[in-house]
Amino acid sequence: MGQYSFKLPDVGEGTAEAEISDWRVKVGDRVEEDQPLVDVMTDKATVELTSPVAGVVRSIAGKPGHMAAVGSVLVVLDTDGADEGAAAPAAEAAPPPAAPAPQPQAAAAPAPASAPQPPKSQPAAASEKAAPAAPVAPAVKSTAAVRARAAASPAVRRRAEELGVKLQFVPGSGPAGRVSHADLDAYLANEPAAPSAGTAAGSGYAKRSGVEDVPVIGLRRQIAERMQMAKRQIPHFSYVEEVDVTELEKLRAHLNATKKPEQPKLTVLPFIMRALARLLPEYPQMNATYDDEANIVHRHGPVHLGIATQTPRGLMVAVVRHAEARDLWDSANEVSRLAKAAREGKATREELTGSTITLTSLGPLGGIVTTPVINRPEVAIIGPNKIVERIVVRDGQGVVRKMMNLSSSFDHRVVDGADAAEFIQRMRALLEHPATLFI
Amino acid sequence: MTKAIKTRLLVVGGGPGGYVTAIRAGQLGLDVTLVEADRLGGTCLIRGCIPSKALIHAAAKFESVREAASGEGTLGISIKGTPKLNLAETVRWKETIVKRLNEGVAGLLRRAKVKVVAGWARFSDAKTCVVETAEGPVTITAEHVVLANGSEPVELPNLPFGGPIVSSTEALSLQELPRKLAVVGAGYIGLELGSAFRKFGSEVTVIEAQDRILPLYDAPLVKPVARWLDRAGVTVHLGAKVKSFKSGVVTAEDASGKLLEVKADTVLVTVGRRPRTQGWGLESMGVDMDGRFVRVDDQCRTSMKNVWAIGDLVGEPMLEHKAAAQGEMVAEIIAGHRRRFAPVAIPAVCFTEPEIVSVGLSPAEAAQAGEEVTIGQFPYAANGRALSMEAGENGGFVRVLVRKSDHRILGIQAVGSHVSELSGEFALALEMGATLEDIAGVIHAHPTLSEAFFEASLHGLGHAIHI
């Protein structure tokens, strides 16, 4: 039977390690070639690693949240597991060799029964009834014992016994699956709490107990670290302006009503993208990344627009490359494609890195005002709020208009307040007169 | 008038199973009474492990003096004259050790506040027994009873014990050295004692019914022992069944029916031990049996509530350390702890020349269990410490057996002088669930025999340094 050690490949430029984010297989699983084994996460992207060979998973290394070095063994596979699977039933069917004992008890019981008089400690029996079967008895017992049991030190085993925990169900993090005190702790922490006894008199509501410890790992840890860095390093200032989007909404409704069937439904986002693409060449300090260690601001020609995307696992930023070269339809298509990929965890590293400015929209949940956190090392982030009909005064008259606030944050180290204000005012002008977006 | 004792825990038998149970229970605050008809210490201390090791040591010492006195001497050491052995004096020295340990056990029991009743207990029901003491009968009733009655040598019907036909017990107290000793049974007890008497100067012949010596160990482990027996001039007859012993001649018959005659003035019968289940009322206690043994579960509970049994009484292996471990556990369970008897391995040691240790699975057992294994092995001949104590040339080696896929150690066997002292590290490795990499990652002191284990692990990983 062959064996294949699957090592963590180099998953991105210069990556030395990656975090295990999700196991797709467990020990004993049969995997086919190209079947996903594990998801690992580098700085930004989650990469799905697939098996180059078919086989049976013999061991896996590390738990979600653990860092694995490039080149370290993640999975050991028995490569012709097919034979193994086929061999097992055959062995059971074959009568002569003492069938491999599944349980110590079962193995131990019949052996002494089959052994007649002569003693077993010294089967060198000179008596009439020499019993070669006898010495096998203790052997069979110990055999089954080693196989059925998880590796763990005597102290861990003793504690498990006292706690009433069966160690074979506790995942071991040590070499060869050895179970440590910490593994036992983790196992116990995940056990559902015993139902709390009794309720407060008369209320009819049960008391709740228990604290769930959620490890901050994987994407969550990256979000936490990045947010922390952004807020620690960047002196944010926020600027909010209201925009009359009545005309824009009319145009949007018209385009949606007359679009070709294969074209996507337009949201307000592609228009804002268009506005940014149109405007940013005039405000190069906004479409920039600030290397605050080298004290260099890189002003970017292309607009690689980050789109903050909520996924089941947390916030991700998908990147629409070259937004300046995309029309409304193309932009809408790209946003929905990227959002889908991100939500399904299939976005590539390239699709999640390299943005030069970010757009964050909560859509209908947009609220009145937000104070977005800059996607470091970028220097600006724009967050449109929800569109509502409001009574506003036009030419001395109260009229109903569709209004949308535009919240924004800037890195005050490299963006001055006046520039930011001017930039947002220009945005407003473009969006209020949508025809100007296209000249 | 009969004296009566009521106790929380009654322990029957003062051997290593019983006295450990009693001491541990005493430590845990239980009210404990222990009954022992003989001296405290059991087979192990009084007529087994300890006294036999004392004689084996004395025999080795005598042999080295004799080597020095013969011809050119040994290692540049020579003496003039003929070394003499006074076996009665050797046995007296052995007795001082036994006495010391026996008194030690008594002291430990006193300190644990265990009541010791000297006499033979006979049970009338599962929780009541009468002990015939020097001061008259004592009735003991107990909430819990731990049976630790031990085992005794098996007798052959055609060679009943008595006179020149002895068991290991008498062999350890012979006052005169047998000139011609016949050992019936080539298990570890027969070979340990037979080898010792050979070193003392007896002419030793071993007769074994099976076709090999030490059938508990695999062939490569036994080979150095067979070689020593051959070189030492011990005659070994395999596949021979003993028929009779008459007027100084043991008659045996081989498989083809050919008769074999061995002259002997003493016949040592070591064909095994059997649990002591007779003569103390076991039959009136209502506990289930498992063949010759008392049936117990993995907590040493018998089929009768609050009656427990441990040690040789409950099955193989009949070893001191197993009995003691079970006794400690039972005491704790009675005191309310949750315990289970589930060791990964029970080491077995054989004090032949050279010594053998086996812990965990043998290669054959691993194969039977369907394990795909890798074997690492390292010879004593490449170990400096072994060479420096004349232990390099007797074929000794350490062998480690690991699961191929994850390198978890499944079994460790070794043969070689003083190798018994490595058994602790072997057992530790197995109990801790060690892998080859774990052993290879431990710096082993130089120059010691333990380096052979380290090197065997490196060999298993494919990069031994010294071979």
Boltz contact constraints between the chains, C-beta under 6 A:
constraints:
  - contact:
      token1: [A, 58]
      token2: [B, 405]
      max_distance: 6.0
  - contact:
      token1: [A, 59]
      token2: [B, 406]
      max_distance: 6.0
  - contact:
      token1: [A, 100]
      token2: [B, 370]
      max_distance: 6.0
  - contact:
      token1: [A, 112]
      token2: [B, 290]
      max_distance: 6.0
  - contact:
      token1: [A, 112]
      token2: [B, 291]
      max_distance: 6.0
  - contact:
      token1: [A, 113]
      token2: [B, 291]
      max_distance: 6.0
  - contact:
      token1: [A, 119]
      token2: [B, 154]
      max_distance: 6.0
  - contact:
      token1: [A, 119]
      token2: [B, 272]
      max_distance: 6.0
  - contact:
      token1: [A, 119]
      token2: [B, 273]
      max_distance: 6.0
  - contact:
      token1: [A, 119]
      token2: [B, 274]
      max_distance: 6.0
  - contact:
      token1: [A, 120]
      token2: [B, 316]
      max_distance: 6.0
  - contact:
      token1: [A, 121]
      token2: [B, 272]
      max_distance: 6.0
  - contact:
      token1: [A, 121]
      token2: [B, 273]
      max_distance: 6.0
  - contact:
      token1: [A, 121]
      token2: [B, 318]
      max_distance: 6.0
  - contact:
      token1: [A, 122]
      token2: [B, 185]
      max_distance: 6.0
  - contact:
      token1: [A, 122]
      token2: [B, 187]
      max_distance: 6.0
  - contact:
      token1: [A, 122]
      token2: [B, 272]
      max_distance: 6.0
  - contact:
      token1: [A, 123]
      token2: [B, 215]
      max_distance: 6.0
  - contact:
      token1: [A, 124]
      token2: [B, 185]
      max_distance: 6.0
  - contact:
      token1: [A, 124]
      token2: [B, 186]
      max_distance: 6.0
  - contact:
      token1: [A, 124]
      token2: [B, 187]
      max_distance: 6.0
  - contact:
      token1: [A, 124]
      token2: [B, 208]
      max_distance: 6.0
  - contact:
      token1: [A, 124]
      token2: [B, 210]
      max_distance: 6.0
  - contact:
      token1: [A, 125]
      token2: [B, 209]
      max_distance: 6.0
  - contact:
      token1: [A, 125]
      token2: [B, 271]
      max_distance: 6.0
  - contact:
      token1: [A, 126]
      token2: [B, 184]
      max_distance: 6.0
  - contact:
      token1: [A, 126]
      token2: [B, 185]
      max_distance: 6.0
  - contact:
      token1: [A, 126]
      token2: [B, 209]
      max_distance: 6.0
  - contact:
      token1: [A, 126]
      token2: [B, 242]
      max_distance: 6.0
  - contact:
      token1: [A, 126]
      token2: [B, 271]
      max_distance: 6.0
  - contact:
      token1: [A, 127]
      token2: [B, 156]
      max_distance: 6.0
  - contact:
      token1: [A, 127]
      token2: [B, 271]
      max_distance: 6.0
  - contact:
      token1: [A, 130]
      token2: [B, 209]
      max_distance: 6.0
  - contact:
      token1: [A, 130]
      token2: [B, 210]
      max_distance: 6.0
  - contact:
      token1: [A, 135]
      token2: [B, 215]
      max_distance: 6.0
  - contact:
      token1: [A, 135]
      token2: [B, 216]
      max_distance: 6.0
  - contact:
      token1: [A, 137]
      token2: [B, 316]
      max_distance: 6.0
  - contact:
      token1: [A, 138]
      token2: [B, 316]
      max_distance: 6.0
  - contact:
      token1: [A, 138]
      token2: [B, 317]
      max_distance: 6.0
  - contact:
      token1: [A, 139]
      token2: [B, 365]
      max_distance: 6.0
  - contact:
      token1: [A, 143]
      token2: [B, 361]
      max_distance: 6.0
  - contact:
      token1: [A, 143]
      token2: [B, 365]
      max_distance: 6.0
  - contact:
      token1: [A, 143]
      token2: [B, 369]
      max_distance: 6.0
  - contact:
      token1: [A, 146]
      token2: [B, 410]
      max_distance: 6.0
  - contact:
      token1: [A, 147]
      token2: [B, 369]
      max_distance: 6.0
  - contact:
      token1: [A, 151]
      token2: [B, 433]
      max_distance: 6.0
  - contact:
      token1: [A, 152]
      token2: [B, 433]
      max_distance: 6.0
  - contact:
      token1: [A, 153]
      token2: [B, 432]
      max_distance: 6.0
  - contact:
      token1: [A, 154]
      token2: [B, 431]
      max_distance: 6.0
  - contact:
      token1: [A, 161]
      token2: [B, 338]
      max_distance: 6.0
  - contact:
      token1: [A, 161]
      token2: [B, 340]
      max_distance: 6.0
  - contact:
      token1: [A, 162]
      token2: [B, 338]
      max_distance: 6.0
  - contact:
      token1: [A, 175]
      token2: [B, 435]
      max_distance: 6.0
  - contact:
      token1: [A, 176]
      token2: [B, 406]
      max_distance: 6.0
  - contact:
      token1: [A, 176]
      token2: [B, 408]
      max_distance: 6.0
  - contact:
      token1: [A, 176]
      token2: [B, 435]
      max_distance: 6.0
  - contact:
      token1: [A, 178]
      token2: [B, 433]
      max_distance: 6.0
